[in-house]
Amino acid sequence: MFIHIGNGNVIRSQDVIAIIDYHFISSSTIMEEMVNATKKQKKLIGPTVDTKSVMITKDIIYYSTLSVSTLKKRASMISTISKLDDFSDEVEEA
């Protein structure tokens, strides 16, 4: 499944390693180093203005203007949808 993370970016839900509040990046030296290294490799995508959250995947870091809670809801909706049974064949037969 996919998650729309705002700003025209859509990522595969299985690629998400972490969703972090943007303000926590500056409170951790390790996180700052990781973001700076990713920037140098040109693997940082998204707006640098009004950033609220950071999505970390294996290869790319995405900045998003959506909040962590909004992204979490979207990710959990996908999880819920994927667990639903498919009754489309039964509806068509009726």
C-alpha positions, 0 to 999 in steps of 0.5 A, spaced: 500 500 500 502 507 499 501 513 503 500 520 501 505 524 505 503 531 502 507 535 497 505 531 491 509 525 495 507 518 495 511 512 498 510 505 499 508 503 507 512 498 507 518 502 506 517 506 512 522 506 518 520 511 522 516 518 522 519 523 527 517 530 529 521 535 525 523 539 531 526 532 534 531 532 529 535 538 532 535 535 539 539 529 537 546 530 534 546 523 531 539 525 527 542 531 525 548 528 522 544 523 518 539 528 515 546 532 513 549 526 510 542 525 506 542 532 504 549 531 501 547 525 497 541 529 495 536 523 498 532 528 502 525 530 498 520 535 501 519 542 503 524 545 508 519 551 509 513 549 514 516 542 515 512 538 521 515 531 520 520 527 517 519 520 514 525 515 514 525 510 509 531 505 507 534 510 502 531 517 502 528 521 507 522 525 506 520 532 509 512 533 510 508 539 512 503 534 515 503 532 522 506 526 525 499 524 527 496 525 521 501 521 517 500 515 523 492 516 521 494 515 514 498 509 515 494 505 520 488 506 515 492 503 510 493 497 515 486 497 517 484 497 509 489 491 508 486 487 513 479 487 510 476 481 507 474 482 500 467 481 498 466 484 491 465 478 488 459 476 493 456 483 491 456 482 484 453 476 484 447 479 488 
